[in-house]
Amino acid sequence: MTRWEEQGWQQEDLNKLELSFLHEMFRCDAVERVDATLAYAKYLNHKGVDSDNYPIFLRILEMKNHWVVDALIGGKDPEQYFSNIQPNYYIVKACFAAFASAQRGGIYPTSLIAYLSILQTTYRNPLEGYRVYPPTSTDINHLGKHLNESKEQLDPLNRIILTILDRISALVDPGRPEESQDIMAIATQANNIRGKFLDMTKSLREAIPDELLGVSDYIEEEIPPTGV
């Protein structure tokens, strides 16, 4: 029996109490909470991401606070940050969920590149990637909406998104037997979005529903840490 149990505390109750403070801290809606989360992100950077702990790294990555994200990434290349993680259903679903939860401009570019790098690895071989996580047309729309039409196709973010869309569109191959309707739908939509972006006479609004194309700015929701 631990000294806490001797005082009437159960380990489960202590765990819940610790988690409640952690969840409160993660809101990053006050300077003190930002400072604490920043310190936690620095610790995670020191710890390093692996196949056992990556969900908590994804949790920090989705925060709308670039100081926290920078502390997590710690100067590493965001495109290589998750390179040692084998793609799986959970991590790919988390990426598409992040795209869906934010409007265009609502994700810190470093975070967005880290998410996209996971998809880039997953769909390097389109069919194998589809077996890991079969995206829906809605997933493809939420991915495509983060293309920045004010920048050229070689912009780092645009380049990665276009590459992923190109790979997903390659799910339909004339050399293979007829694909399922689901595969045809997402491949066609990926190719449609990519084509509209690359055609200077077209607009993403011709491929993606208007209600998905709202714009926001992640900076507007940020609270800086102490000393900034």
Order of alpha helices (4+ residues) and beta strands (2+ residues): alpha-alpha-alpha-alpha-alpha-alpha-alpha-alpha-alpha-alpha-alpha
